[in-house]
Amino acid sequence: LHTSSGGGFCDCGDVEAWRQDPFCRRHSPSVSASMDQSSNDTPGDVTEEMVRLRSRLFSLPDDIACRAGVLFRPLLNSIRLCLLDLVQVI
């Protein structure tokens, strides 16, 4: 038997990784259904800001956008892993 320190991936669906239902609290079918309903309720001001941000990003020259993507990708991956660790702790 082996206990992992966690690598940022959820073991949902892996029946060998769970004693009972093979889902964590975040990914259980009942939670997923309620999250799908709430995710459609984006406030109008957030939607407007996303549209403005998208138009600014698309107005950047291609070479700058590509370089920014290369530079930000490792940072965004690190942020994603940190957030996944926080969610699994909760």
N, C-alpha and C positions, 0 to 999 in steps of 0.2 A: 504494500500500500504506500502511496506517495502523495504528499501534500505539496502543492505548488505555492510559490510565493506570489503568483499572479503575474501574468504577462500582458494584461490589457485586453484579453479576449474572454468573453462570457462562455461558459460551458452549457448554455441552454440547449436542450434537445439531446444532450449526451447522457443517456440513462446510467452509464457507468460512473459518471461524475457526481451523481446526486443520490441521496438516500431515499428520497420520496419523489415527488413530481420533478421531472427534469427541466424545471424552469426557475430562474431567479425571480425576485419580487418585481423587477422592472419588466421582464419579458413574459410573465405569465399571461395566458390567453385573456383573462378577465381584465388585467391592467392594460394590455395592448389595445383592447377594444375601447376602453375609456380614453386612452391617450390619443387614439385616432380621431375620436370625436372632438377632443379639446384642441388638437393641433390645427384643425380647420378654422378655429376662431382667432385669427390674427387681427390685432387691433389695426384700425385704419392708418394711424400715424406710423406704425412700424412698416406697414406695406408701402406707404408713400416713401419712407426713408430708404427702403430696399430698392425701389424703382430709381430714386435719385442716385444711389450708390452704384447701381448697375450701369446707369448711363455714364457716370464719371469713369468707371472702369473701362467701358467699351470705347471711350474717347482717347485712352492712352495709346501711344505708339506701340506697335506690336513687339518691338525689341525690348522695350521697358516692361511691358506686361509679362513677357516670357522670363526676363531676368527676375522680376519680382516673384513670379511663381516658383522659380528655382530656389530663391533665397528664403521664401516664407514656408515652403513645404516642410522642411524639418521642424521648424517652430510649430506649425499647425499640428503636425503629427505628435509632437511632445505634449502640446496642450490637450489633444484628444486622449492620449494615454492617461494623463493626469486626471482628466474629468471622468474617464471610465473607472479609474481606481477609486475616486471619490464616490461615484454612484454605487459601486459594489460594496463599499464600506457602509453605506446608509442602509 
